[in-house]
Amino acid sequence: MPLALAQFICSFAGSNMNVMINDISKDLDTSVQGVQVAITIFLLVMAALMIPGGKLTDRYGRTRLFRLGLAVYGVGALLSAAAPGLGVLILGNSILEGVGTAMLIPPVYILATLFFTDLTSRARAFGAISAMGGIGAAAGPLIGGLITSAISWRAAFIFQVLIIAAIVFLSRTMKDPLPADPTSSFDAMGAALSAVGLILLVTGILAADNNGWLAVALVAAGVLVLVWFFTMERQRERDGKEALLPTVLFRNRTSNLGLITQNIQWLLLLGVSFTVSAYLQVVRGYDAIQTGVIFTTATAGLLLSSFGAERFARRRSQRTLILAGFIVTIVGVLVLLVMAHGSPSAWAFAPGLFLIGFGVGTMLTPSVNIVQSSFGEELQGGISGLSRCVSNLGSSVGTAVAGTILVAGLSNGAYGAALITLAALGLIGLVAALLLPRGSVTIAASSPGKEPAQT
């Protein structure tokens, strides 16, 4: 329960601000773009620090880092609730909550892997955690809208503090299955390079609406820094030193394809959430609760597919479920595009959002299970950090891409352009799913340098 709730609140934090865009911008005397920057920085900090966060679990222990992350997150939420301006909001929400999330999320997936050792129970655990993450992202606009309309957008951060307090209480007796290793080395240079590379990459996407050449330069610089990071990690391994991110993690074809599907899933979910929320508030003039209520259809679709996850898994392979999820989600984006332009009613958004929620909910658990279970216990810290980094990078890129296109003008076709772009990116995930091995992946404990057996 505490692990699932932790994933819920972190996903909630990534989407609930979408319906507060107008309220926050007016209250803090900033712009819609300023709020978008705050949202994107939060997602980016999570993505940039997930890999170091996963590695630190070995050194300090999984439960200890989990609780420390909760504390940092809670302080950030309190600071955000009292923010007098955009700068303090970015410090509390984007930085501290982002850092806290990067510390507590890798332990969630590592602990689930260690607590549940057989395939069936592990799949069920991942299903519960992934479902709560998806529900948090999908229901974030509704819950955030209700709280904002009834009280204030600041109260939404107090809600996060209360959930964090509940998680702390529920996790008080949780024991770490493996002892911490204080002697474990930490590659600080690698951590800095990976973070800087990811930050440059997404900042470049954000800069595209203001300066095309600057955007290209930042993206190119990000790619070069990441290449430098991977080259340095490989050299550390050759020198017999412990790498921040073991390169063996990239030698498993099934895991690599699973990581791509994870990235695109969250890119679609958060990208669509930001696009539709901004369109409804800026163009159609809806308030936070009206916008949030429309998103109940996405939450309903995600809940429905999550409840059927175990039944689906017994009848269909993980590859089939991921394929079906992408097809339904892409169709949902196209329906959203056609129906929204064809009707003045807000409920014209409902069919598309329902299909997107159902599609994402169908494929979240299989993707996580494929990736996390591709490696043995000794690599769980690394693969958990990498997996969460890839997922949160998808969230930040989805928001950045949608926001960059929308800045061009919501009333001048930017809404349609954003959705078409997201659907095209969804096709990349569909291709990755098609390339996954047929049938189920058989989990086998792996050693560094060896790939797990697959069937």
N, C-alpha and C positions, 0 to 999 in steps of 0.2 A: 504493500500500500504506500509506504513513504517513497519508494522508488518511482512508482507510477505517478504519484502526486507531484514529485519533483519535475518530471518531464512535462506534466500538464502545465505547471505554472510558468516554466521557461518558454514553452510554446505559446502560452497565453500572452506573455509579455511581448512576444514578437509580432502579434497581430492586433491586440486590443487597442493600441494607439491609433490604428487606422480610422476608427470612427470618431476620434477626438480631434481630428485635424483642425477643424474650424474653431472649436472651443479653446484648444491650447494656443493656436496662433493669435486669437483675439486677446486671451488672458495674458499671454506673455509678450504681446506686441511684436510678433514675428510673422513669418510668411508660411504658406503651405510647404514651400520648398525647405524651409528651416526645420519643420517638423519631420519631413521626409528624411532629411540628413540625420536627425536624431535617431529615427527608426533604423536607418541603414547602418549607422555607426554601431548601434547595439548588436545587430546581427553580425556585423563585420568583426567586432571584438570577440564575440563567441567563436566565430570560425577561425580567427587568427590564433587564438589561445587554446583551442581544443587539443591540439597535438601535444604541447607542453603539459597541459592539464592531465592528459592520459598518462604521460610518462611520470609525472610527479606522484601518481597513485602507488607506484612501486616503492618509491623512496619514503613516503610519509604514511602510507596505508590508505586503503580505499574509504573506510568509514570516517577516518579523521579528515581527509580532504573533502569528503561529502559534507560534513558538518561545518567545516571552515567556509566552504562555498556558500552554504545556506546563510551564514552570518554576514558575509560580504554582500550577498544579494539583498538581505534584509535591510542593511544600512543604506544601500543604494536606493531601495524602494522608499524608505523614509525620507531621504534627501530629495527624491523626485517629488514626493507629495508636498513638500514645503518650498519647492523651487520658485524663486522670485523672477527668474528669467530663463532664457533658452540655454545659456551657458551652464547653469547649475543643473538644469534638467538633463543635459548631455552628460555631465559628470555623474549624476546619480543613476539615471536610467541607462544611458549608452555605455558608460565606462564601468561603474561599480557593479551594476546588475549583469553586464556582459562578462566581466571577470569572474563574478560569482558563479554564473552559469557554466563557464568554461572549467571551473574547478569541480562542480558537483555533478555535471552530466556524464563525463567519462566513468566515474565510479558507479553510476546507475547501471550501465550496461555490463561493466565488468562484474559487479556483484550479482546481477541477474544470471550471468553465465556461470559463475562459481556456485551460486546457491542451487541452481537447477541444472543437474548434470545429464539427465537423459533427454533425448530429442523431444519427446512429447511435452514434458513439463517446461522445458526451455522455450519451446515454441509458444506455449500458453503464456509464459511470463513475458516474452518479447511482444506477444500480441497485446497483452494488457498495457504494457508500457507505451508501445507505439500508438495504440488506440487513444490513450490518454493524451499523448503528444499531439496527435491529429485533432482530437476534440478540443484541446486547448487552443490550437491555431484556428480551427473553424468556429468555435464558440466565442473566441476572444472578442470579435466585433459585437456580438449580442450582449455578453456580460458587461463589456466595457461601455456599450451604449446605454444599457439599463442603469448602471451606476452613475454615469456621467449625467444623464437626464434627470435622475432622481435626486442626486446629491451634487457631485462635481467630478470633473476628470481627476482631481487630486485623490478622491476617495477610491479610485481604481487602484492606486498604488498602496493605499491602506489595506485593500482587499488582498493584495499580494503579500503584504507583511503578515496578515492573519493566516494565510495558507502556509507561509514559511514557518510560522510558529507551530502550526499543526504538524508539519513534517518533522520538525525538531522533536516534538513530543512523541510521535509515532516511531521515530527511529532511535529512541533513547536506549533500547536494549539490543539494537542490531550489532552483531559481531562480525569482524573481518575474518573471512575463511582462511586467508593467508597472512602471515606475519609481514610487517613492513620491513624493508631493507634499507636502513639509514646509510649504508655504504654504497648504495647504488649511485652511479655517477649521473650528472645532469648536464647535458650539452647546451650551455647557455647561449653560445654563439649560434648554434643551429636553431634554437627557439627564437632568437631575435631575427634571424634571416627568414624563417618561415612566416613569422608574423608580418614583417615588413613587406615581403613579397605579396602576401594576400591582401594587405592594406592597399598597396600600390595598384594592384589589379582592379579591385572594386572601386577605388577612388577614381581610376581612369574612366570607368563606365559612368560614374556620377558626373564627371566633368564633360562628358560628350555634348551636353546641351549648351554649354557655354563656350567651349573652345575645343574644336575637333583635333587640332594638332597636339594640344596639351594632353587630351585624352589618349591619343595614340602613344605619346611619349610615356605616360604613366603606365599604361598596360604593358608596353614593351619593357619598361624598367622592372615591372612586377614579374614578368616572365623570366627575365635575366637573373633576378635575385633568387627566384625559385629554382632555376637551373643550378645556380651557384650552391644553393642549399643542398640539393640532391647530390651534387658532385662531392661536396664536403662530407656528407653522411656516408657515401660509399667509401671515401678515403679513410674515414674513422674506422669503419669495419675492417678494411684491409690492414690498418695499423693495430688491430686487435682491441680497439676501444669501443665502448658502448655508444651506439648511435641513438639520437633522439627518436628517429623513425627508422626502424630496421627495414632495409631495402627488400628483404624477403617478403614483406607485405605486398609488394607490387609484382611478385612473380606468380601469383595465383590468378589465372584468367577469370575464373568464376567470381572471385571476390572483386576484381577490378570492374567487371561488368555490373556487379551488384552495387558498387559505389557510384557508378554513373547513374543508375536508376534512382538511387537515393537522392542524389544531387538534383536531378530533374524533377522528382516528385515535390520536393520542398520549394523549388524554384516556381513551379506551377501554382502550388497552393498559396504561397505568400505573394507572388506576383499578381495573381487574379484578385486576391483579397485587397491589395493596395489599389489596383486599378479600378475595381468596382466601387470601393469605398470613396475614393477621391471623386469619381464621376458623379455618384449619387449626391455627395455633399456640395461639390463646387458647381456642377452644372444644373442639377435638379433641385438644389437647395434643401435637401433632407437633413434633419438633425441627427444626433448620434443614435437615439433609440430607434428611429425609423430605419436608419441604415443597418443597425444591428439586427433588427427583427427580420429583415430580408435575408440575412445570412443564416437564419435558423434552418433554411432548406439545405445548406451545405453541411451544417452540423447533423441534421437528420440523416442525410446520405452517408456521412462518415460513421455515425452510430450504427446504422443498419448494417453496413458492411463489416464493422468491427464485431458486432454480435454474431455474425455468420462466419467469422474468420476461421474458427476451429472446424466448422462443418465444411467450409470450402477447402481447407487444407487436407481433410481426409479424402476428398473426392478428386481434387486436382493438384497437379504438381505446382511447386513454387514458381517455376518459369511461366506456366499457364496463367497463374493468378496475376503476376506482374504484367504480362502481356495484356490481359483483359483489363487491368486497371488503367494502363496507358490509353488503350483504345477508348474506354468510357470517358476518361478525363478529357482527351482531345476533342471528342464529340461534344462534351459538355461546354468546352470553351467556344466551339463554333456555334452551338445553340445559343449561348450567352450573347454572342455577337449578333446573330440574326434576330433573335426575339427582342432584345433590348432596343434595337433600332426600329423594329416593326411595331412597337406598341408603347404608348405613353405610360402605361401602368407599371408601377414598381415591381409587381409580381411577375412581370415578363422575365425578370431575372431568375425566378425560382427554378424552372426546369434545368437550366444550365448549371446553376450553383449546386443543385441536388446531384447531378451527374458527376460534377467535379469532386464533391465530397465523397460520393460512393466509390468513384474510381480510385482516388488517393487512398481511402481507407482499405480498399481491397489489396493494394500492393505494398503498403507500408511495412507490415509484419514480415511478409516473405523476403523483402529486400534486406531488412535488418538481420533476419535469421541466416540468410545465405552468407552475408559478409561476416557477422560476428562468429558464426560457427565454423568458418573455414580454417580457423587456427586454434592451436591448443592453449593451455593456461598461460604458458610463458610469454605469449605474444598478445595476451588480452589487453594489456595497458596500451600497447601501440595501436592495435587495430581499433580499439574503442575510441581513442583520441582521433585517429584518422577518419573513422566512420562519422563521428559527430562533426568533425571539421568540414567534411565534404557536404553533409546535410545542411549545416548552417551556412556554408558558403553558397549553397543553392538558394537558401532563404534570402541572403543579402543581395545576391546577384539578381534574383527575381524582383525584389523591391527596387533595386537600383535601375535595372533595365526598364521596368514599368514607369518609374518616376521620371527617368530621363526622357522617355517618349512623351509622357503626359505633359511635361513642362512646355512642350511645343504648342500646347493649346487644346484643352479638353473639348472645346466646342468646334474645333476645326479638324475633326477626324482622328485626333491622337488616341482616343479611347479605342477605336477600331484597330488602329495600327499596333497598339500595345497588345491587344488580345491576339491578333494575327501573329505577332512576334512570339508570344508565349506558346501558341499552338505549334509553330514551327520548331521551337526548342523542344516541345514535347515529343516531336517525331524522333529526336536524337535518343531520348529515353526508350522509345518504342524499338528502335533499331538495336540498342544495347540489350533489351529484353529478348529480342529475337535471336541474338547471338549466344544467350545463356544455354548451357548444356540441357538437352531434353531430359525429362524425368527429375527426380529429386537429387539433391546433393547429399552424399553420405558423409557424415562428419567423422573425421579421424583426427586424433591428437597429432599435432605437427611439431617438429623440431626446427630450430633455426636453420634455414638453408634447405629445408625440405617442404614440398607441397603436400597438402592433405590428399588422401585418395578421393576420387570422384567417380560417380556412376551416373 
